[in-house]
Amino acid sequence: MTSPHANALHPHVWPESATRTPDGAVQIAGADVRELVAQHGTPVYLLDEADVRRRAAAFRGAFATAFERIGTQADVYYAGKAFLCTAMARWVIEEGLRLDVCTGGELAVAQRAQIPGAQIGLHGNNKSVAEIEAAVDYGVGRIIVDSFEEVDRVAEAARQRGTVAPVMIRVKAGVEAHTHEFIATAHEDQKFGFSLAGGQVSEAVAAVLKHPDALSLLGFHSHIGSQIFEADGFRVAATRLIALQLEVARDHGITLPELDLGGGFGIAYVPSDEPLEPDDLAGQLAEIVESACREQGAPVPHISVEPGRAIVGPGGVTVYEVGTVKEVQADDDLVRTYVSVDGGMSDNPRPALYGAEYTCVVANRASEAPEVQARVVGKHCESGDIIVRDVRLPGDVRAGDLIAVPATGAYCRSLASQYNHVPRPPVVAVRDGKSRAILRRETIEDLLALEGE
C-alpha cells in the first residue's frame, strides 16, 4: 500500500497554499495544476505570488523590529540573483524591501521595473566599466567594491559625472558556512572580496578614502555562504567586521555608518531540512550585533541583509509531464524506477552543479498503488541529468502523469540554460486561483533568431 508520504505535501517544503483537490490533484494558490498545465504547458515554473510577498514582508517586519530593539535600523535587500524579472522586482519593493543586483542585465530589469536607484545595491566581483557607469548614472544607493581596480573605476565614473558614489568594501571574513564548496563565499581561497590577511582590507579603505570628491565609504560587507541553517557563522563575521569598523575610526577618524551581513539563509528542499524563521533569524542576528558592539565598545551600525532564496524559493513549484518510465536493476537488492520528464538540467541545474536534493509528487492525481524507489530524470544527453535523485513514488506512475517539484523558486529559472536547444519554460504567477505568465515560454523561433547568416 502507498504510505501517506507519497501523496503528502509536506508544509515545510511546499507553499502554504499547496493542497490536494478532492480527486487528488495538487493545487497552488487555488489553481489546479491540471488546468495550469492545460493553459501554460510543461515544463512550467509556478510561483505563488502571495507566498513570495508574505515572506518578503515577514523579513522586512522581523528585521525592523529586532534591530529597533537594539537602537538601530535594518534594511532588507532582495538578492535578485535568486530570481529576477520586472514583476518580481516590483513585488519586493512593494513589500518594503530594497533590491540587490550584480550585473548590468539585472540593473536593466530594475530600471525597467522603475525601481528607484537609491533602493538598489550593485554587487559583482568583476563589474565592467559600462556596468559601473550605468549604476552611477542611475544613482544606485551603494556599489559594493570587490577589488582595487573597481575602486578606481567607480571613482573615475563618479568624478566624470560630478557626483559622489556611495560604496561598501566586500570583506572575506574568514568564515566558511556549512554549505557546498562552490557556494561558500567567505573562506580565503575564492574570488570574492578583500582578504583580512596581510592588511588587504586596510589598503582597500585607504584606496577608497583617497577619492573624497568621488567616493563615500558606507562600511563593510560580508557574505559567508548559502543555504545556511544556523547563525553561528554570522557571530564570527559580525565580530570581525565591527572590529574593522573601529579600526577605521581609530586610523582615519571617521565612523562608518553601515554594516552588511549578507544573506545565504536556507530553505527546506526536503522534509528533513529545518530553516530558521525570519523572526528567529532576525532576533539572533540582532543579539549577535548588539553583543559584538557592546564587547568592543563600538556604536551599533545601520544593518543590512540580503535574502534571496529564503524569499522566493519556497513559493516556487516546477511541473513536468512524464514521458517514459523504465525499471533498472540498480544492484542485487534494488530495482529503481526511472521516471523521465520533459525538462531537466536545463531548467534546474542545481542537482548537477551542487548535488542539490529535491522531492516531488505525482501532481495530477493521488494513488493507492504500492510505492517504488524512483529517480526523476530529464531529457538531456547527460547521465547526470537528474532532477530528484531518490524519491518514493506510487508504482503506477506512468506516461502523461504530472510531476511537481517544490522549492524551485530560486536558482532554477535564473540558472536555466538552452542546453540541447531546449527553450526555457515560462514563469507563471498564481494568485487567488488565477494565473499569468510573468516570463513567457521561449520558443524555437527565439533560439533561431540568434543565428547569424
N, C-alpha and C positions, 0 to 999 in steps of 0.2 A: 504494500500500500504506500502511496505517496505521503511523506511526512508533511506537517503543516508548513515546514520551511520552504518547500519547493514552490508553493504558491504565495507565501507571505511577502509583504512589502515592509521590510524592517524600517521602523521610523528613524533610526539613526542615519540611514543611508539614503532614503527616498525623500523627495519633497513632502512637506506636511500635507499637501493636498492629494497625494497619491493614494488611491483606494482601488478596490475592485468593484465592478458593477455586479448586479445580481446574477448575471450569466457568466461572470468570471473574468471579464476583460479589465485591463488596467485603465484607469482614467487619471488624467493630470489636470489639476485646476478646473475640474468639472467637465473636461472634454475626454471622450472615449478615444483611445489611441487608434482604434479601427477607423473611426471617422477622420481623425487627423491624418492618418496614412492615406486614406482614400482621397483626401484633399491635397496633401503635400507630397506624397510618395515616400519611398525609402531609398537609402537611409535618410533619417531626419533627426536633427538636434531639436529637442523640445526644451523650452526654457520657461519655467513657471515664474511669470513676472512678479506676482505678489510675494513669492518666496524670496526672490532676489531683493526686492525693495525692503521686505521685512528685515532681512539680515543686514542690509546697509544701515537702516535706521537703528537696529539694535547695536551695531558697532558705534555709531555716532553717539547714541544716548549713553551707552556704557562708559565710553572713554571720557565724555564730557563730565559725567557725574563723578567718576573715580578720581579724575585729576583736579576737579574743582575742590574736592575734599582736601587735597594737599596744597591748595593755593595757586594752582596754575591752570592752563588750558591745554587741550589736546585736539589736534586736527587728525582726521582720518582721511588718508588719500587712498582711493581705489586704485589698485595696481592694474592698469589696463592690459598688461601683457597676458593676464589670465584669460580675458576675452574682451574684445572691444569692437563696437560699432556705434553709430551715432545714437541709436536708441539706448544702448547700454550706458553710454556716457551721460545722456540726459537723465536716465533713472537715478544714477548715483548722485548727481548734482542736485536733483530734486529732493533726494532724501538727506541732503545736508552734508554730503561728503565732498572731497576735492578729488582731483584726478592726477594720477602719475602716468606719464608716458615715457618711452625710451627710444623712440625713433622719429624721424620726420614723418613717416606714414601715420604713426599713432597720433602725432601732433595734428596732422591734417584732418584726421577724424574728429578730434576735439574741436578744431576750428569749424568744421562743417556742422557740428552739433551746437555751435555758438557758446561753448564753454568759455567764460571769462578767463583771460590769460592769468590773472592773479591767482586763480584757483587751480593752476596746473603746475606740476613739477616735471622737470626733464631729467631722466637718468640716461645711462649708457656708458660703456667703457671706451667707446671709440666713436664719439659723435663727429660727424663731418662738419666742415666749416659751414656748409649750406644749412645743416640742421641747427647748428648753433645760431646762425644769423636769423633763421626763421623763428626760433624761440625768443630771441631778443626783440625782433620786430613785433612779435605778438604780445610781448610783455609778460612772459611766464613768471610765476611767483618765485621760482627758485630753479637753479640749474645745479645739479649735483656733479661736481668736477671729480674726475677719476684719474687724472694724470697731469704732469707738469705742462705738457703740450696743451691740454684743454684749458688750463688756467690762462695761458697766453692767448689762446684762440677766443675765449669768452671775453677777455679784457679788450682785445682788438675789436671785436664785433660791437661791444658796448661803446667803446670810445668813438668809433666811426659814426655811431648813431647819436652821440651826445647824451648817453644815458648811463645809469649805474645798474649793473646786473646783480641781483641777489644770488649768492652761491652758497652751497654747503660742500664740505670735503668728505668724500667717502673714505672710511677707515676700515681696514681689516682688523677687527678687534681681537683676533686670535682665538675665537670661539668656534668650534665645529659642532653644529647641532646634530642630533641623531637623525640622519637622513642619508639619502643616496649620495655617493661621492660627487656625482655630476650636478647636484642641486644644493650642495653645501657651499656657502659663499663667504665664509669669514675666516677660514684657515689660510695660512700664508701662501701656499703653493697654488695659486689660482689667479685669474686675470683681473679681478675687481679691486679697485681702491688702492689707497696708500697704506704701506705697512707700518705697524708700530715699531718694528725692529729697525735699528740703525738711524733713528731720528728722521725718517722719511716724512712723517706727519708734520713735524715741526718745520721742516723745509717747505712743505706744501702751504702751511699757514703763512710763512714768510713770503712765499711767492704770491699768494693772494693779496696780502697787505701791501705789496709793492705797487699795487694799482688802485689807490684810494679814489681816483677820479672815475674808475670804471667798474670796480667790484666792491660789493658789500658782503662781508663774511657773516652768515647767519649762525653757523655752528657745524656740528659733525653729524655724519650719517653712517649707520651700520646696518648690515643685513646678515644674519647669522645662518640662514638656511631656509629650507622649505619643508612643508608637511611636518611641522613641529607640534608635539602634543603636550609639552611641559614648558614652564617658564624659567627653569634654572639657567639656561644659557644666556637669557636676557639679563640676569643679575650680574654676571661677569662682564658682559658687554657694556651695560649701563655704568657700572662702577669705573671701568677703564675710560669710557668716553667722558664722564664727568670729571675725572682726574685730568684729562686733556683740556677740557674747558677751563679748569682752574690754572693749568699751566699757561694757557694763552693769556689769561687775566694777569698772571704774575709777570710774564715776559714782555707783554705788549700793552698792558694797561687797558684792555678792553674786555667787556663781558659779552660773551656770545649768547644770544637770547634763546636759541633753539637747539633741540636735540631730536634726531630721528632714529627710532629704534628698529625701523624696517618692518617687515611682515613675516611671511612664512608660516602663518598659523594653519594648522592642519584641519582636515575634514575627514569624515568617515567614508571610506570607499567600500569597506566590508563591515559586517556587524560587529566584529571584534575591535574595531577602531574606536577610541574614546577621546574625541577632541574636546578642548575647553570651550565652554560657552563664553560669549562676549563679556558678560558681567564678571565672570571668574577671571578671565584673561586680563581685562582692564584693571580689576582690583589688585591682582598680583603685580602687574607692571607698575601701577601707581605706588604700591608698597615698596617695590624694588627701587624706584627712582627716589622716593622720599628718604628711604634708608641710606642710600648711597650719598645723597646730598647732605644729610644730617651728619653722617660719619666723617665726611670730608670738609664740612663747613662751607658748602657751596650753595648758592641760590638755586632754587628749583627752576629749571628752564621750561620754556614752552615746548611741549612734546608733540611729535607726530609719529604715526604708524601707517603701514601700507598693506592692509589686507587685500587680497585679490581672490584667490581660490576660496577663502572662507566665506566670501560674499556670493560669488556666482556659481561655485562648484556644486553645492548640494541641490540647487534648483534645476539642474540640467539632467535630462534623460535622453539617451540616443536609442532610436528604434530602428531595427533592421528586419528584413524578411529572410527567412530561411530558404536556402536554395537546394542544398543536399545534406543528407545525413548518412554517415557510414560508421560501422563498428571497426575498431582497430585493436588487435591484441597487443596491449601496451607492455605486459610482462606475463609471467606464468599465472599470476593471480588476478590480473586486472584486464578487463575489456573496457576500452574507453570509446565513448560515442563522440565522434567529431561532427559538430554542427556548423556548417559553412553558411555564412550570411553574405549579403550583398554590399558590404563595406569592408572595413578592416583597418590596416595600419595607416592608410591614407587619411582616414577621418579620426583615428585615435592611435597615434604612435607611442603613447606612454608605456604600454606594456613592453614594446620592443626596445624603447630607449632606457627605461628605468627598472624593468621588471615589475611595473605597477600592477597591483591586484584590483580586480573588479568583481562584482557579482552580477547576476542577471536573472530574469524570469521569462517564461513564456507569457506574452502580454495580451494575446487576443482571446485567451480562454483560460480557465482553470482546468486541472486534470487530476484524476484519481489514479492514474497509472503508476506502477512502481517506479521509483527513481533509478536513474543511471548516472554513473560518473561521466561527466561530459566536459568537452573543451569547445569553446566557441571560437571559430577562426574566420579569417577574412578571405577575400577572393584574389589577393595579390600573389605574385610569383615569388614568394618568400616562405620558407618553412617557419620563420619566426613571426609570421603574420597571425598573431594570436590576440584576441580581444579579452576573453576570460579564460584563464589557464585551467582552473579547476572549479567546477560547479556541479551541483546535483540538479538535474532537470528531470521532468517526467519522461518516462521511457517511450511515450508515444509522440515525442516531438517530431515534427515532420515538415517537409517542404510546404511553404506557404504560411507557416506559423510566423508570428511576430516575436522577436526577442527584444526586450527592453533592458538597457544597461543604465543604472542610475549613477549619479555623482559625476556626470560628464560635462558640467557647465564650464569648467576651467581647463585650459590647456588641451582641449580637443580640437575645436574649430580653429583656435589660434595657432596650433602646431600642424594643422592639416596640410596635406600636400596633394598634388595631382599625380602621384605615382601610378605607373601603368596607364597614364592618361585617363584616370577616373575623375570626373568632375566632383568638386566638393559639395557636400549636402547643404541644404538651407538651414538657417536657424529660425525657428518658429516660436514666437512668444505666445503663451497661452494664459488667459486670464478670464475668470468667470464664465468658463465654457466656450469662449471664443478664441480664435487664433488668427495670427497674422505673421507673415514672413518678415523678419527684420533684416535678414540677409537672404537673398534669393538663392535658389539652386544654380550652380554653374551648369553650363551646357557644353556639348561637344563644339558648338559654334564658338563659345568663349575660348576654348582651347585652340581651335584653328585660327582664331583671329590674331593670335600671337605670331603666327608663322610669317616669315619673310617670303619674298618672291622666289 
